[in-house]
């Protein structure tokens, strides 16, 4: 097996000519901050805010918080101020951030693909009940997201999380954001390789490490050894995707530079084979390139995708090997293609003869109470653990065959069905105007009503049609890769009024037929007209489709 151990060495930064225009790249000596975000990170390492939260702000209250911490460094602890209630989406861009700020926080707790025990699920639920007005959403980055947190409660919440091996460190901010891991790692019969230990090791070594706490912007990681590519690897900054090398066997290809929002780009394959135990070193190399060569002048260009687009994958690989790893990566002559899309909803056999059960809360909306009920069911039916998915779903792992029926009935009773309608299974929604300061439109509640209506109008839909509802152009619910990708914006209604609505991106997908949805100028729809718009497009598809033709084909 090739030796891929990372040999730390001072990067030489000699490979790439200095650009004509300063992009703020540290590797070229541009260490003077070029915008206020860079200045804030230079003034004080954002991870230092943890102690101020624990020992000052939580004791002295909201008004004691330094504004530079409140609207900047708090994010590194997974904390954002939430949107003040009652401000409509038309005002989102026109008000100063402090005018939108509520005195309560949203907190993201990262799961990083971990198998959550019943005790961990119960702890997550009890935090929602005790500190967050019973909120606890499952996000498409495998986080639990709370709302209505006050600063005084944060130390107690962290204590409960730490007791079950969880935390909110670097769940937001210009940092290594929560990792996506395969929900069926280690148990799926058709898995190529189990990447669990690699994700654990990346977290152990690098989360909370000040070498990686000042990145140009967010840095998203995904890792899967499952052949369905169940973590949306195309849309992450770095993805490790299971592959089989003809000589060396199972390992991971490395994909770099994915991201949506404005200027969406799919991650590009380096075409390499990395063994399991070298994954953390390669991760550190890719993150190091982003830290040192990433663009810092403009926030809108400060994602890895822009560097990858400018360099190309050949140069990226060369810099990674020469400057960061000190060794050459093994090329993989047979890069993998995914099998059909799998979100793991439903009942599936494990390789050990037991079963895993994927359940579908509606658009990830869960509650603290529901998580406590789920933990009780897990205990009652001896379920080994639960994982969150990249599709706002939950998967219960390790269910004995003779306990399946009882568990499924119990899940139905608490509203977590493993047999959802096609619409409920395939619709996601971001946070939206209820809590997000950037939002222009409502998303979760709108999507819930949409699902109910489409279930009524198309009760027997026999094919998956994906709907991703987003409250603004930031694409947190992956606007461009759904059959109906909905980007929230103000639109003009029939009477000429500016009202909540969506730009539609049609026919996008990840996986087997990965492509960005088409954005047609004419396909703008008011929020009120959304049900009828989707009904009309789907009705046309159902009438015109050929045998076996999927919606996006
Ligand atoms: Fe907020 Fe926009 Fe992201 Fe939705 S897409 S959560 S509205 S930033």
Boltz pocket constraint, residues with backbone or C-beta under 6 A from the ligand:
constraints:
  - pocket:
      binder: B
      contacts: [[A, 430], [A, 431], [A, 432], [A, 433], [A, 436], [A, 437], [A, 438], [A, 439], [A, 440], [A, 441], [A, 470], [A, 471], [A, 472], [A, 473], [A, 474], [A, 475], [A, 476], [A, 477]]
      max_distance: 6.0
